[in-house]
């Protein structure tokens, strides 16, 4: 259940990045402090969530560039030009590609994306309720 919520959070953050950066050139991205800060927040959400996904979940979604997200996180922590380049690369390539795959995969692996509360954890007997 938690994995499906985490994947949804990544998908939503990627969508936010695509919307925020729509029709933005790199120079405009560099100048727009508010947009850049919001995109940074969305990227941090993605990188932290991806880092906490189970390895099994990542292996089940091989078209998503998990290593690219880890590298984005590493470069953003360095700051300066590394951070800028990592953010712009994620805006242009990584977020849109991830968003695309997170729209495709649920059609072929619906169980991975299904929200199924754990009845036992909620005090209910399985099969009742």
N, CA, C and O of each residue as an XYZ file, in Angstrom:
516
protein
N       0.813     -1.179      0.000
C       0.000      0.000      0.000
C       0.869      1.260      0.000
O       0.629      2.181     -0.781
N       1.857      1.299      0.858
C       2.685      2.500      0.956
C       3.440      2.749     -0.351
O       3.656      3.899     -0.734
N       3.833      1.693     -1.023
C       4.549      1.847     -2.285
C       3.660      2.536     -3.331
O       4.138      3.378     -4.091
N       2.383      2.183     -3.367
C       1.484      2.819     -4.337
C       1.333      4.308     -4.029
O       1.265      5.132     -4.942
N       1.283      4.644     -2.760
C       1.199      6.058     -2.375
C       2.486      6.800     -2.735
O       2.443      7.948     -3.177
N       3.606      6.155     -2.549
C       4.891      6.772     -2.889
C       5.000      6.999     -4.397
O       5.470      8.049     -4.834
N       4.569      6.023     -5.189
C       4.593      6.173     -6.644
C       3.659      7.294     -7.085
O       3.977      8.043     -8.009
N       2.522      7.410     -6.434
C       1.599      8.491     -6.754
C       2.210      9.848     -6.405
O       2.034     10.812     -7.150
N       2.919      9.934     -5.292
C       3.585     11.172     -4.910
C       4.645     11.562     -5.948
O       4.763     12.733     -6.307
N       5.402     10.590     -6.421
C       6.401     10.861     -7.466
C       5.704     11.345     -8.734
O       6.140     12.317     -9.351
N       4.629     10.674     -9.122
C       3.890     11.061    -10.332
C       3.361     12.494    -10.209
O       3.501     13.291    -11.136
N       2.759     12.815     -9.073
C       2.226     14.160     -8.856
C       3.336     15.214     -8.895
O       3.153     16.285     -9.473
N       4.461     14.919     -8.296
C       5.580     15.870     -8.298
C       6.137     16.060     -9.698
O       6.488     17.177    -10.079
N       6.224     14.988    -10.466
C       6.677     15.113    -11.862
C       5.701     15.970    -12.663
O       6.117     16.811    -13.459
N       4.405     15.755    -12.451
C       3.401     16.549    -13.150
C       3.533     18.019    -12.768
O       3.434     18.893    -13.629
N       3.752     18.295    -11.497
C       3.932     19.679    -11.055
C       5.133     20.324    -11.738
O       5.070     21.485    -12.143
N       6.216     19.580    -11.866
C       7.411     20.113    -12.530
C       7.125     20.431    -13.988
O       7.498     21.494    -14.484
N       6.463     19.512    -14.669
C       6.140     19.734    -16.081
C       5.275     20.979    -16.239
O       5.493     21.777    -17.150
N       4.305     21.144    -15.364
C       3.428     22.324    -15.424
C       4.210     23.596    -15.105
O       4.086     24.595    -15.813
N       5.005     23.564    -14.055
C       5.772     24.749    -13.657
C       6.766     25.190    -14.732
O       7.004     26.385    -14.913
N       7.339     24.232    -15.436
C       8.393     24.548    -16.405
C       7.880     24.696    -17.834
O       8.661     24.924    -18.758
N       6.581     24.568    -18.011
C       6.013     24.653    -19.353
C       6.415     25.964    -20.025
O       6.283     27.044    -19.450
N       6.905     25.842    -21.247
C       7.335     26.990    -22.066
C       8.455     27.806    -21.440
O       8.599     28.993    -21.733
N       9.249     27.177    -20.581
C      10.362     27.884    -19.940
C      11.675     27.486    -20.597
O      11.969     26.303    -20.770
N      12.445     28.478    -20.953
C      13.798     28.252    -21.467
C      14.749     28.223    -20.277
O      14.397     28.661    -19.182
N      15.951     27.706    -20.494
C      16.907     27.596    -19.393
C      17.221     28.960    -18.773
O      17.340     29.071    -17.553
N      17.353     29.984    -19.593
C      17.655     31.320    -19.061
C      16.521     31.812    -18.162
O      16.772     32.402    -17.111
N      15.288     31.574    -18.569
C      14.147     31.961    -17.755
C      14.082     31.166    -16.459
O      13.717     31.696    -15.409
N      14.437     29.899    -16.545
C      14.483     29.052    -15.354
C      15.513     29.600    -14.369
O      15.268     29.640    -13.163
N      16.651     30.016    -14.884
C      17.722     30.554    -14.041
C      17.296     31.853    -13.350
O      17.680     32.111    -12.210
N      16.509     32.656    -14.042
C      16.093     33.961    -13.500
C      14.907     33.874    -12.548
O      14.747     34.729    -11.677
N      14.089     32.866    -12.705
C      12.846     32.796    -11.928
C      13.073     32.118    -10.580
O      13.033     30.892    -10.468
N      13.306     32.924     -9.583
C      13.605     32.400     -8.243
C      12.438     31.588     -7.694
O      12.648     30.511     -7.134
N      11.228     32.080     -7.843
C      10.060     31.390     -7.287
C       9.846     30.044     -7.974
O       9.646     29.027     -7.310
N       9.888     30.041     -9.299
C       9.697     28.783    -10.038
C      10.810     27.808     -9.714
O      10.550     26.627     -9.482
N      12.026     28.276     -9.696
C      13.173     27.406     -9.416
C      13.063     26.803     -8.012
O      13.344     25.620     -7.822
N      12.663     27.599     -7.047
C      12.532     27.081     -5.678
C      11.420     26.038     -5.573
O      11.574     25.030     -4.884
N      10.313     26.280     -6.249
C       9.222     25.293     -6.212
C       9.637     24.008     -6.929
O       9.316     22.908     -6.477
N      10.340     24.150     -8.032
C      10.831     22.954     -8.737
C      11.838     22.221     -7.864
O      11.835     20.991     -7.824
N      12.695     22.949     -7.167
C      13.641     22.312     -6.245
C      12.879     21.492     -5.193
O      13.257     20.360     -4.890
N      11.821     22.062     -4.647
C      11.018     21.357     -3.654
C      10.420     20.074     -4.250
O      10.452     19.017     -3.622
N       9.884     20.180     -5.452
C       9.297     19.010     -6.109
C      10.369     17.949     -6.393
O      10.125     16.755     -6.218
N      11.542     18.386     -6.829
C      12.640     17.447     -7.098
C      13.104     16.755     -5.819
O      13.397     15.560     -5.826
N      13.169     17.498     -4.738
C      13.551     16.881     -3.466
C      12.519     15.850     -3.026
O      12.874     14.802     -2.486
N      11.262     16.141     -3.254
C      10.214     15.167     -2.942
C      10.426     13.896     -3.755
O      10.362     12.790     -3.217
N      10.676     14.054     -5.034
C      10.882     12.892     -5.902
C      12.113     12.110     -5.480
O      12.046     10.893     -5.311
N      13.239     12.798     -5.308
C      14.482     12.080     -5.022
C      14.430     11.373     -3.674
O      14.923     10.253     -3.542
N      13.839     12.015     -2.677
C      13.738     11.382     -1.360
C      12.766     10.208     -1.379
O      13.022      9.173     -0.766
N      11.667     10.370     -2.075
C      10.692      9.287     -2.162
C      11.268      8.117     -2.943
O      11.120      6.964     -2.539
N      11.924      8.409     -4.058
C      12.533      7.342     -4.866
C      13.591      6.588     -4.066
O      13.700      5.367     -4.170
N      14.361      7.312     -3.275
C      15.406      6.677     -2.468
C      14.821      5.736     -1.428
O      15.489      4.801     -0.987
N      13.577      5.978     -1.035
C      12.939      5.157     -0.005
C      12.016      4.079     -0.561
O      11.429      3.310      0.201
N      11.885      4.018     -1.886
C      11.094      2.940     -2.478
C      11.820      1.613     -2.299
O      13.050      1.565     -2.322
N      11.078      0.566     -2.127
C      11.679     -0.758     -2.031
C      12.390     -1.093     -3.342
O      11.908     -0.761     -4.425
N      13.528     -1.747     -3.230
C      14.285     -2.148     -4.415
C      13.417     -2.999     -5.336
O      13.531     -2.908     -6.558
N      12.563     -3.813     -4.761
C      11.656     -4.662     -5.549
C      10.721     -3.804     -6.410
O      10.451     -4.139     -7.563
N      10.239     -2.715     -5.852
C       9.363     -1.816     -6.600
C      10.133     -1.157     -7.735
O       9.632     -1.063     -8.856
N      11.337     -0.707     -7.454
C      12.149     -0.099     -8.509
C      12.441     -1.100     -9.623
O      12.391     -0.751    -10.802
N      12.743     -2.337     -9.253
C      13.009     -3.365    -10.277
C      11.763     -3.665    -11.111
O      11.875     -4.030    -12.281
N      10.587     -3.516    -10.523
C       9.339     -3.767    -11.241
C       9.030     -2.671    -12.262
O       8.167     -2.845    -13.122
N       9.738     -1.540    -12.163
C       9.526     -0.391    -13.056
C      10.862     -0.012    -13.709
O      11.385      1.076    -13.471
N      11.409     -0.911    -14.531
C      12.771     -0.711    -15.036
C      12.947      0.438    -16.027
O      14.071      0.888    -16.248
N      11.871      0.916    -16.621
C      11.999      2.018    -17.587
C      12.191      3.370    -16.902
O      12.587      4.344    -17.542
N      11.911      3.426    -15.610
C      12.139      4.673    -14.863
C      13.613      4.717    -14.476
O      14.170      3.734    -13.988
N      14.222      5.848    -14.695
C      15.660      6.007    -14.446
C      15.921      6.298    -12.968
O      16.176      7.440    -12.585
N      15.855      5.256    -12.151
C      16.068      5.411    -10.710
C      17.489      5.889    -10.417
O      17.701      6.700     -9.516
N      18.446      5.393    -11.167
C      19.833      5.843    -10.971
C      19.960      7.329    -11.318
O      20.720      8.057    -10.680
N      19.226      7.763    -12.314
C      19.225      9.182    -12.682
C      18.670     10.054    -11.568
O      19.163     11.157    -11.333
N      17.642      9.559    -10.881
C      17.096     10.314     -9.752
C      18.093     10.361     -8.602
O      18.223     11.390     -7.938
N      18.794      9.265     -8.361
C      19.810      9.253     -7.299
C      20.935     10.236     -7.639
O      21.432     10.948     -6.766
N      21.324     10.266     -8.899
C      22.375     11.195     -9.334
C      21.890     12.640     -9.236
O      22.660     13.526     -8.865
N      20.648     12.881     -9.559
C      20.076     14.220     -9.425
C      20.155     14.676     -7.973
O      20.540     15.812     -7.693
N      19.792     13.793     -7.059
C      19.861     14.115     -5.631
C      21.287     14.457     -5.215
O      21.524     15.449     -4.524
N      22.222     13.631     -5.640
C      23.627     13.840     -5.281
C      24.122     15.188     -5.798
O      24.773     15.933     -5.066
N      23.816     15.500     -7.051
C      24.286     16.741     -7.652
C      23.591     17.970     -7.065
O      24.193     19.039     -6.966
N      22.332     17.818     -6.680
C      21.632     18.948     -6.055
C      22.243     19.284     -4.700
O      22.248     20.446     -4.295
N      22.753     18.289     -4.005
C      23.371     18.530     -2.706
C      24.708     19.255     -2.836
O      25.144     19.921     -1.897
N      25.350     19.131     -3.975
C      26.624     19.817     -4.209
C      26.402     21.319     -4.324
O      27.207     22.115     -3.842
N      25.303     21.697     -4.966
C      24.988     23.114     -5.145
C      25.671     23.698     -6.372
O      26.290     22.977     -7.153
N      25.554     24.994     -6.531
C      26.194     25.717     -7.626
C      25.756     25.230     -8.996
O      24.589     24.904     -9.211
N      26.720     25.184     -9.932
C      26.424     24.772    -11.295
C      25.963     23.320    -11.377
O      25.117     22.985    -12.206
N      26.514     22.455    -10.523
C      26.068     21.058    -10.506
C      24.577     20.981    -10.194
O      23.830     20.254    -10.848
N      24.162     21.736     -9.194
C      22.745     21.728     -8.823
C      21.886     22.263     -9.963
O      20.869     21.667    -10.319
N      22.300     23.386    -10.528
C      21.533     23.982    -11.635
C      21.413     22.993    -12.792
O      20.319     22.774    -13.311
N      22.530     22.398    -13.195
C      22.518     21.462    -14.324
C      21.669     20.236    -14.024
O      20.950     19.748    -14.896
N      21.747     19.739    -12.805
C      20.946     18.574    -12.416
C      19.466     18.915    -12.446
O      18.652     18.130    -12.932
N      19.122     20.071    -11.931
C      17.719     20.482    -11.912
C      17.193     20.673    -13.327
O      16.094     20.219    -13.644
N      17.961     21.333    -14.174
C      17.497     21.592    -15.533
C      17.374     20.285    -16.315
O      16.432     20.117    -17.089
N      18.295     19.375    -16.125
C      18.220     18.062    -16.771
C      16.976     17.302    -16.309
O      16.298     16.663    -17.114
N      16.685     17.373    -15.032
C      15.491     16.701    -14.505
C      14.219     17.343    -15.064
O      13.255     16.645    -15.379
N      14.219     18.662    -15.183
C      13.066     19.374    -15.725
C      12.830     18.981    -17.183
O      11.694     18.741    -17.591
N      13.892     18.918    -17.952
C      13.769     18.671    -19.394
C      13.574     17.208    -19.757
O      12.858     16.892    -20.707
N      14.207     16.317    -19.008
C      14.199     14.912    -19.415
C      13.650     13.954    -18.369
O      12.735     13.180    -18.648
N      14.199     14.006    -17.186
C      13.912     12.985    -16.184
C      12.462     13.034    -15.696
O      11.793     12.002    -15.657
N      11.976     14.199    -15.329
C      10.595     14.309    -14.838
C       9.570     13.963    -15.917
O       8.647     13.196    -15.642
N       9.695     14.503    -17.148
C       8.715     14.126    -18.170
C       8.736     12.628    -18.505
O       7.682     12.024    -18.704
N       9.919     12.036    -18.568
C      10.007     10.604    -18.872
C       9.407      9.767    -17.747
O       8.689      8.799    -17.997
N       9.705     10.143    -16.518
C       9.158      9.422    -15.366
C       7.646      9.548    -15.337
O       6.946      8.568    -15.086
N       7.140     10.736    -15.590
C       5.698     10.954    -15.621
C       5.051     10.068    -16.688
O       4.007      9.462    -16.445
N       5.661      9.994    -17.845
C       5.125      9.151    -18.916
C       5.033      7.695    -18.472
O       3.999      7.051    -18.652
N       6.116      7.177    -17.889
C       6.116      5.779    -17.455
C       5.148      5.546    -16.306
O       4.556      4.471    -16.207
N       4.979      6.527    -15.442
C       4.037      6.347    -14.334
C       2.583      6.486    -14.790
O       1.660      6.229    -14.017
N       2.386      6.883    -16.013
C       1.050      6.847    -16.621
C       0.833      5.538    -17.375
O      -0.303      5.086    -17.520
N       1.912      4.929    -17.853
C       1.825      3.692    -18.629
C       1.789      2.460    -17.731
O       0.934      1.591    -17.902
N       2.703      2.384    -16.785
C       2.834      1.180    -15.953
C       1.538      0.736    -15.262
O       1.292     -0.469    -15.198
N       0.698      1.635    -14.742
C      -0.518      1.160    -14.065
C      -1.438      0.321    -14.956
O      -2.210     -0.497    -14.457
N      -1.355      0.524    -16.262
C      -2.178     -0.261    -17.185
C      -1.713     -1.715    -17.243
O      -2.509     -2.620    -17.493
N      -0.426     -1.932    -17.010
C       0.157     -3.271    -17.130
C       0.469     -3.910    -15.775
O       0.608     -5.129    -15.680
N       0.576     -3.101    -14.746
C       0.863     -3.596    -13.401
C      -0.063     -2.914    -12.392
O       0.405     -2.222    -11.487
N      -1.364     -3.108    -12.545
C      -2.306     -2.367    -11.690
C      -2.140     -2.662    -10.198
O      -2.386     -1.785     -9.370
N      -1.731     -3.869     -9.847
C      -1.589     -4.192     -8.423
C      -0.530     -3.339     -7.742
O      -0.648     -3.027     -6.557
N       0.494     -2.966     -8.479
C       1.569     -2.155     -7.912
C       1.079     -0.745     -7.567
O       1.630     -0.086     -6.685
N       0.055     -0.300     -8.262
C      -0.447      1.070     -8.093
C      -1.763      1.133     -7.326
O      -2.279      2.219     -7.062
N      -2.300     -0.017     -6.973
C      -3.592     -0.060     -6.288
C      -3.429      0.298     -4.818
O      -2.498     -0.151     -4.150
N      -4.336      1.101     -4.343
C      -4.361      1.461     -2.928
C      -5.239      0.438     -2.219
O      -6.455      0.405     -2.405
N      -4.607     -0.384     -1.414
C      -5.333     -1.426     -0.689
C      -5.012     -1.301      0.791
O      -3.943     -1.722      1.232
N      -5.924     -0.729      1.555
C      -5.670     -0.619      2.995
C      -5.508     -2.005      3.616
O      -6.138     -2.972      3.189
N      -4.675     -2.074      4.605
C      -4.440     -3.316      5.336
C      -5.527     -3.441      6.396
O      -5.481     -2.786      7.437
N      -6.509     -4.298      6.108
C      -7.664     -4.448      6.992
C      -7.242     -4.896      8.386
O      -7.785     -4.419      9.382
N      -6.290     -5.798      8.461
C      -5.831     -6.299      9.760
C      -5.224     -5.168     10.595
O      -5.422     -5.113     11.809
N      -4.497     -4.281      9.949
C      -3.870     -3.167     10.664
C      -4.921     -2.171     11.166
O      -4.681     -1.427     12.116
N      -6.080     -2.169     10.518
C      -7.153     -1.244     10.901
C      -8.104     -1.878     11.917
O      -9.124     -1.280     12.260
N      -7.781     -3.084     12.402
C      -8.615     -3.736     13.410
C      -9.765     -4.528     12.847
O     -10.644     -4.965     13.591
N      -9.774     -4.722     11.531
C     -10.833     -5.508     10.914
C     -10.303     -6.885     10.560
O      -9.109     -7.067     10.322
N     -11.191     -7.831     10.530
C     -10.805     -9.163     10.102
C     -10.795     -9.180      8.581
O     -11.706     -8.637      7.956
N      -9.769     -9.802      7.963
C      -9.743     -9.888      6.500
C     -11.019    -10.540      5.989
O     -11.498    -11.523      6.553
N     -11.557     -9.984      4.922
C     -12.743    -10.525      4.298
C     -14.037    -10.015      4.896
O     -15.114    -10.308      4.376
N     -13.954     -9.258      5.977
C     -15.161     -8.694      6.592
C     -15.090     -7.169      6.541
O     -14.001     -6.597      6.503
N     -16.206     -6.536      6.539
C     -16.208     -5.089      6.619
C     -16.936     -4.408      5.587
O     -16.989     -3.178      5.579
